[in-house]
Every structure is written in structure tokens, then in C-alpha cells.
Amino acid sequence: MRLGADDRHGQQFEGIIELITLHEVLAVDAEALALCVALEESLFARAEFEARSAPIREALLARVYTYPDDDSARLVLADHLLEQGDAQGEFIMLQCSSQPDEARVRELLGKHSDAWQVPLGPLVAPAYTRFERGFPVAVQMNVERRPLLPLPSPGPAWGTVREIDWEWSGPPEAAAWLAHPHVHGLQHLRRTRAVIGRRLGAHGLGVQRLELQGRLVVEAPEIFTTLSGLPRLTWVDIPNADLCDVALCATSPIARRLERFTLSVRRNWTLAATPSEPVTVSVTLLERERRGQLAAAIRDAVGFGNRGLRIASQTELNHEERQLLRNAATACKHVEWM
């Protein structure tokens, strides 16, 4: 255990050790021996202090993990860590401040971020973790190289994590792993495989936003029905989707419950549904050759609501092409062209 930089005995003792190492002294005089004794006593006192403090620290950490929205618990822990010279105490204080010293925050992260992620275990990629209020809040999973190994149970430190990026990897059993009580703060799942997503509803997770990937109509045609088991789910994103994914969601029990549903089909067209808003569906045609697909998507999207439709195109459409899209939107009460 290294003493603080302002510990006079510690500094003097380090100087003596350096001299001995360089063979610049042949014997240790009485003053040096006295300093060694003082240092030993200081280290012993520090060890006793840390032993007494450990239960307090663990109890405060447990409260932070259990109640991640409670800043008072974090600030009490920060005070305790500062008393022990632990840099995480300063880090918590800085990130909880209304005007933090961002340069100092970056400096502390550069020195300690890897160590502060150790309690999360081996499943995260340290370089991509985002901290808020002193603790990890968003992580990227690093499970691609563990395809045959079971996921180790998440520890209490996962209580502060709100966002998990699966990076299109992970076994189907990941859905059950996410249901562990220690992952109780989870709100947002990014880049989640369909084989995981289809199982989420069975666990009633508190996920609010979900990004899906995969051939849903082949791998999980019932996925949006099963997702109705997520009581807080209000936002679904599907990048690199298929045309049929619009109908899969629009005809499901969650279609009108969602606040937002976004979908993009490669670089051809995009669709965004907001069932509770006056403009229920917005579409953008990126490649005019795919106008027939977009027309089909507009017809399917009526399942999200038909109060309003907004149509935009990155290329100029002729009369025939506009008429094709206009005919697809006959069920909509109001159509806007951008």
C-alpha cells in the first residue's frame, strides 16, 4: 500500500530505499532505522484503518448498486473514499457536480477506468464503457470469443448499468442472463440478435428501448408478439431490416403501444412510426428504384395508426411515381409531402 505524496516519513523512506538499491550507502544509520520503524507503524495503522473501513465501503457500494438513482448514496460513498485517498471518491464527486472539471475527469478515467470496471467481470470491452455519476452506465459486451462458454453470473456492480451493446453477438441464453436481479437497472439494449430478442418477453425485463438485428421473418417471426411481455418497452429500432419487418411489427400487439418504431432497409428507404403523434408514420425514399417496396411498407404501416403520413424522397419523383405512393396511402387521413 503506497502512502500519500504528503506523507513525510514515506518520502524519506523511499529515498533511503533508492540509495540502498543504487549501492550508494553501505549501511543504514540510526536515523534511517528510526524512519523504517515509523514507516512500519504507519503501514500497520493504515492496514488497520482499511480493515475497519472495508465493511463500511462494501455497505455503501451495495446501496449504490441497489438504488442506482440515489445520488445521496453515491456522495456518502465518495466522502468515505476520499478519506481513504481513493481516486474514485474524487471521480464520483466530479461527475455528480453540475459543472465538473472535464479535463480532470478524463485524466482520472485514463488512469483508473480499467480498474473501476473489474467488478463487472470479464464480459465487457473496457474501451467502450461510459461512466456517469462515478460508475459504469453503458457497456459493450465482449462475448464473441466465448461461444461455447456459459456467461458468468453478473455481480452486484451491474446494478448501475442501464445500457448494454451486444455488438450482434451473444448466445440465445443471454435473455435469461439479462433477467438476473443484479441487472435490474437495464433500460436500453443495442445491437441485439433476434435469437436473443425473441426470448426477452418471457422474462418481463424493464427494457424500454431495443435495437434488433437478424432476419426476423425467418429467425423469429413471432418476436413482436413475445415482446409484448416487456411492460416498459416503448421504442424498437431495426437497422438493416427486411420489408416484411414492417408488417411483423404493425400487426403485433405492441404496434399501438410503442412511442417510436424505426426501420431502415439498407440504403433504400427508411420508416419511422410514432403511433401517439399526429404524423403516425414518416417514410423517406433513398433509392427511387425501391419505390415499390416503399409503397408496400406504407400499406403495412397502417397498423401503427392512420392519422397522418409524411413522405420524403431524396430524388425527384415524377407524376407516376408519386401516384404509386399516393395510392398506397389511401388509408391515411392526412398525407404530407416533403
C-alpha positions as CSV (number, residue, x, y, z in Angstrom):
1,M,0.0,0.0,0.0
2,R,1.5,3.3,-1.1
3,L,1.3,6.3,1.3
4,G,0.1,9.7,0.2
5,A,2.5,12.1,-1.5
6,D,2.4,14.3,1.6
7,D,3.5,11.6,4.0
8,R,6.9,12.8,5.2
9,H,8.1,9.5,6.5
10,G,7.1,7.7,3.4
11,Q,9.0,10.2,1.2
12,Q,12.1,9.9,3.3
13,F,11.9,6.1,3.4
14,E,11.6,5.9,-0.4
15,G,14.7,8.0,-0.7
16,I,16.6,5.6,1.6
17,I,15.4,2.6,-0.4
18,E,16.6,4.3,-3.6
19,L,20.1,4.9,-2.1
20,I,20.3,1.3,-1.0
21,T,19.3,0.0,-4.4
22,L,22.0,2.0,-6.1
23,H,24.6,0.9,-3.6
24,E,25.3,4.4,-2.7
25,V,25.2,3.6,1.0
26,L,26.8,0.6,2.7
27,A,24.9,0.7,6.0
28,V,21.7,2.1,7.4
29,D,22.3,4.6,10.2
30,A,20.2,5.1,13.3
31,E,18.1,7.9,11.7
32,A,17.2,5.7,8.8
33,L,16.3,2.8,11.1
34,A,14.0,5.1,13.0
35,L,12.3,6.1,9.8
36,C,11.9,2.5,8.9
37,V,10.2,1.8,12.2
38,A,8.0,4.8,11.8
39,L,7.1,3.7,8.3
40,E,6.2,0.2,9.5
41,E,4.0,1.6,12.2
42,S,2.3,3.9,9.7
43,L,1.7,1.0,7.3
44,F,0.3,-1.1,10.1
45,A,-2.0,1.7,11.2
46,R,-3.2,2.2,7.6
47,A,-3.9,-1.6,7.2
48,E,-6.0,-1.5,10.4
49,F,-7.8,1.6,9.2
50,E,-8.6,-0.1,5.9
51,A,-9.7,-3.3,7.6
52,R,-12.2,-1.3,9.7
53,S,-13.3,0.7,6.7
54,A,-13.9,-2.3,4.4
55,P,-17.3,-3.2,5.7
56,I,-18.5,0.4,5.5
57,R,-17.3,0.7,1.9
58,E,-19.0,-2.6,1.0
59,A,-22.2,-1.5,2.6
60,L,-22.2,1.9,0.8
61,L,-21.4,0.2,-2.5
62,A,-24.2,-2.2,-2.0
63,R,-26.6,0.7,-1.5
64,V,-25.3,2.4,-4.8
65,Y,-25.8,-0.9,-6.7
66,T,-29.3,-1.4,-5.2
67,Y,-30.5,2.1,-5.6
68,P,-28.6,3.5,-8.7
69,D,-30.8,6.6,-8.9
70,D,-30.0,7.7,-5.4
71,D,-27.2,10.3,-5.6
72,S,-27.1,10.7,-1.8
73,A,-25.7,7.2,-1.5
74,R,-23.0,7.9,-4.1
75,L,-22.0,11.1,-2.4
76,V,-21.7,9.4,1.0
77,L,-19.6,6.8,-0.6
78,A,-17.5,9.5,-2.3
79,D,-16.8,11.1,1.1
80,H,-15.7,7.8,2.5
81,L,-13.4,7.0,-0.4
82,L,-11.9,10.5,-0.2
83,E,-11.0,9.8,3.4
84,Q,-9.1,6.8,2.3
85,G,-7.3,8.6,-0.6
86,D,-9.2,6.5,-3.2
87,A,-9.3,8.4,-6.5
88,Q,-12.8,7.1,-7.2
89,G,-14.1,9.3,-4.5
90,E,-13.0,12.4,-6.4
91,F,-14.3,10.9,-9.6
92,I,-17.8,10.4,-8.1
93,M,-17.8,14.0,-6.8
94,L,-16.7,15.4,-10.1
95,Q,-19.3,13.5,-12.2
96,C,-22.1,14.4,-9.7
97,S,-21.2,18.0,-9.9
98,S,-23.3,20.4,-12.0
99,Q,-20.1,21.8,-13.6
100,P,-17.4,19.1,-13.4
101,D,-13.8,19.6,-14.4
102,E,-13.9,17.6,-17.6
103,A,-10.1,17.6,-18.0
104,R,-9.7,16.1,-14.6
105,V,-12.5,13.6,-15.3
106,R,-10.6,12.4,-18.4
107,E,-7.4,12.2,-16.5
108,L,-8.9,10.0,-13.8
109,L,-10.6,7.8,-16.4
110,G,-7.3,7.4,-18.2
111,K,-5.6,6.2,-15.1
112,H,-8.3,4.1,-13.4
113,S,-11.2,3.2,-15.8
114,D,-10.0,-0.4,-16.3
115,A,-9.7,-0.9,-12.5
116,W,-13.2,0.6,-11.9
117,Q,-14.7,-1.9,-14.4
118,V,-13.2,-5.0,-12.7
119,P,-16.3,-5.6,-10.6
120,L,-18.3,-6.1,-13.9
121,G,-16.2,-9.2,-14.6
122,P,-14.8,-10.4,-18.0
123,L,-17.8,-9.8,-20.2
124,V,-17.3,-6.2,-21.1
125,A,-14.9,-4.5,-23.5
126,P,-13.3,-1.8,-21.3
127,A,-12.5,0.7,-24.0
128,Y,-16.3,1.3,-24.7
129,T,-17.7,1.7,-21.2
130,R,-19.4,5.0,-20.4
131,F,-19.4,6.3,-16.8
132,E,-22.0,8.6,-15.3
133,R,-22.0,9.8,-11.7
134,G,-18.9,7.8,-10.9
135,F,-20.0,4.3,-12.1
136,P,-20.4,2.4,-15.4
137,V,-23.7,3.1,-17.1
138,A,-23.3,1.8,-20.6
139,V,-21.1,-1.2,-21.7
140,Q,-20.3,-3.2,-24.8
141,M,-20.3,-6.9,-24.3
142,N,-17.2,-8.9,-25.3
143,V,-18.6,-12.4,-25.7
144,E,-17.7,-13.2,-29.4
145,R,-14.7,-15.3,-28.4
146,R,-16.7,-17.3,-25.8
147,P,-19.3,-19.0,-28.0
148,L,-19.1,-22.4,-26.1
149,L,-18.7,-21.0,-22.6
150,P,-21.6,-20.1,-20.4
151,L,-22.0,-16.5,-19.4
152,P,-20.8,-16.0,-15.8
153,S,-23.4,-14.7,-13.5
154,P,-23.5,-10.9,-13.2
155,G,-22.3,-9.5,-9.9
156,P,-23.9,-6.6,-7.9
157,A,-21.8,-4.0,-9.8
158,W,-24.2,-4.5,-12.8
159,G,-26.8,-2.6,-10.8
160,T,-25.6,0.8,-12.2
161,V,-25.6,-0.4,-15.9
162,R,-28.6,1.0,-17.9
163,E,-27.4,0.2,-21.5
164,I,-25.9,-2.9,-23.0
165,D,-24.5,-3.2,-26.5
166,W,-24.3,-6.8,-27.7
167,E,-22.5,-6.0,-30.9
168,W,-24.6,-8.5,-32.8
169,S,-23.2,-11.3,-30.7
170,G,-24.2,-13.4,-27.7
171,P,-25.9,-16.8,-27.2
172,P,-29.8,-17.2,-27.1
173,E,-29.4,-17.8,-23.3
174,A,-28.4,-14.2,-22.9
175,A,-32.0,-13.3,-22.4
176,A,-32.1,-15.3,-19.2
177,W,-28.8,-13.7,-18.1
178,L,-30.3,-10.3,-18.5
179,A,-33.1,-11.3,-16.2
180,H,-30.6,-11.7,-13.3
181,P,-31.6,-9.5,-10.3
182,H,-28.3,-7.7,-10.4
183,V,-29.1,-6.3,-13.9
184,H,-32.2,-4.6,-12.6
185,G,-31.3,-1.1,-13.9
186,L,-31.3,-2.1,-17.6
187,Q,-33.2,0.2,-20.0
188,H,-31.6,0.0,-23.4
189,L,-30.4,-3.0,-25.4
190,R,-28.3,-2.1,-28.5
191,R,-27.3,-4.4,-31.4
192,T,-29.3,-7.4,-30.1
193,R,-29.6,-10.5,-32.1
194,A,-33.1,-11.7,-33.0
195,V,-32.4,-15.1,-31.3
196,I,-31.9,-13.2,-28.0
197,G,-34.7,-10.7,-28.6
198,R,-37.3,-13.4,-29.1
199,R,-36.8,-14.6,-25.6
200,L,-36.8,-11.3,-23.7
201,G,-40.5,-11.1,-23.3
202,A,-40.6,-14.3,-21.3
203,H,-38.6,-12.6,-18.5
204,G,-40.6,-9.4,-18.2
205,L,-37.5,-7.2,-18.2
206,G,-37.7,-3.4,-17.7
207,V,-36.1,-2.7,-21.1
208,Q,-37.5,0.5,-22.6
209,R,-35.6,0.6,-25.9
210,L,-34.5,-2.3,-28.1
211,E,-32.4,-2.5,-31.2
212,L,-32.8,-5.7,-33.2
213,Q,-30.8,-7.4,-35.9
214,G,-31.4,-10.5,-38.0
215,R,-33.9,-12.0,-40.5
216,L,-36.8,-11.6,-38.2
217,V,-39.3,-13.3,-40.5
218,V,-37.1,-16.4,-40.6
219,E,-35.4,-16.4,-37.2
220,A,-38.1,-15.0,-35.0
221,P,-41.5,-14.4,-36.9
222,E,-43.3,-14.2,-33.5
223,I,-40.8,-11.8,-31.9
224,F,-43.1,-8.8,-31.6
225,T,-45.8,-10.9,-30.0
226,T,-43.4,-12.2,-27.4
227,L,-42.0,-8.7,-26.9
228,S,-45.4,-7.7,-25.5
229,G,-44.2,-9.3,-22.3
230,L,-41.9,-6.3,-21.8
231,P,-44.1,-3.9,-19.9
232,R,-41.9,-0.8,-20.3
233,L,-40.9,-1.3,-24.0
234,T,-41.7,1.8,-25.9
235,W,-39.0,2.0,-28.6
236,V,-37.8,-0.5,-31.2
237,D,-35.1,0.0,-33.8
238,I,-34.3,-2.3,-36.7
239,P,-31.4,-1.3,-38.9
240,N,-30.7,-3.4,-42.0
241,A,-34.3,-4.6,-42.0
242,D,-36.4,-6.6,-44.5
243,L,-39.6,-5.2,-46.0
244,C,-41.7,-7.8,-44.1
245,D,-40.5,-6.5,-40.8
246,V,-42.9,-3.6,-41.1
247,A,-45.9,-5.9,-41.2
248,L,-44.5,-8.1,-38.5
249,C,-44.5,-5.2,-36.0
250,A,-47.5,-3.3,-37.3
251,T,-49.8,-6.3,-36.9
252,S,-48.5,-7.3,-33.5
253,P,-49.9,-6.5,-30.0
254,I,-47.3,-3.8,-29.4
255,A,-47.8,-1.8,-32.6
256,R,-50.0,0.9,-31.0
257,R,-48.3,0.8,-27.6
258,L,-44.9,1.9,-29.0
259,E,-43.9,5.5,-28.8
260,R,-41.4,5.0,-31.7
261,F,-40.5,2.3,-34.2
262,T,-37.7,2.9,-36.7
263,L,-36.6,0.8,-39.6
264,S,-34.1,1.1,-42.4
265,V,-33.8,-1.2,-45.4
266,R,-30.1,-0.9,-46.4
267,R,-29.7,2.3,-48.3
268,N,-33.1,2.0,-50.0
269,W,-35.7,3.6,-47.7
270,T,-36.4,4.3,-44.0
271,L,-39.6,4.3,-42.0
272,A,-40.4,5.8,-38.5
273,A,-43.7,5.2,-36.7
274,T,-44.9,7.3,-33.8
275,P,-48.4,6.0,-33.0
276,S,-49.3,8.6,-30.4
277,E,-48.4,11.6,-32.6
278,P,-50.5,13.3,-35.3
279,V,-48.0,12.2,-38.0
280,T,-48.2,8.5,-37.3
281,V,-45.7,7.4,-40.0
282,S,-42.8,9.1,-41.7
283,V,-41.0,7.5,-44.7
284,T,-38.0,8.5,-46.8
285,L,-37.2,7.1,-50.2
286,L,-33.4,6.9,-50.7
287,E,-33.3,5.0,-54.0
288,R,-36.2,5.6,-56.4
289,E,-35.8,2.1,-57.8
290,R,-37.2,0.8,-54.5
291,R,-40.4,2.9,-54.6
292,G,-42.5,-0.3,-55.0
293,Q,-41.1,-1.6,-51.7
294,L,-41.8,1.6,-50.0
295,A,-45.4,1.6,-51.3
296,A,-45.8,-1.8,-49.7
297,A,-44.3,-0.6,-46.5
298,I,-46.7,2.3,-46.4
299,R,-49.7,0.0,-46.7
300,D,-48.4,-2.3,-44.0
301,A,-47.6,0.7,-41.6
302,V,-51.3,1.5,-41.3
303,G,-51.2,-0.9,-38.3
304,F,-49.4,1.8,-36.4
305,G,-52.2,4.3,-37.0
306,N,-53.6,6.2,-39.9
307,R,-53.9,9.8,-38.7
308,G,-51.0,11.2,-40.7
309,L,-48.3,10.1,-43.2
310,R,-45.2,12.1,-44.2
311,I,-43.4,11.2,-47.4
312,A,-40.0,12.4,-48.3
313,S,-37.7,11.5,-51.2
314,Q,-34.0,12.2,-51.7
315,T,-34.6,12.2,-55.5
316,E,-37.2,14.0,-57.6
317,L,-40.2,11.8,-58.3
318,N,-42.2,12.0,-61.5
319,H,-46.0,12.0,-61.5
320,E,-46.3,8.3,-62.0
321,E,-44.0,7.5,-59.1
322,R,-45.8,10.0,-56.8
323,Q,-49.1,8.5,-57.7
324,L,-47.8,5.0,-56.8
325,L,-47.0,6.2,-53.3
326,R,-50.2,8.2,-53.1
327,N,-52.3,5.2,-53.9
328,A,-50.5,3.2,-51.2
329,A,-51.5,5.9,-48.6
330,T,-55.3,5.9,-49.3
331,A,-56.0,4.6,-45.8
332,C,-54.3,7.6,-44.2
333,K,-56.4,10.5,-43.2
334,H,-53.7,13.1,-44.0
335,V,-50.6,12.9,-46.2
336,E,-47.7,15.4,-46.2
337,W,-45.0,15.6,-49.0
338,M,-41.6,16.8,-48.2
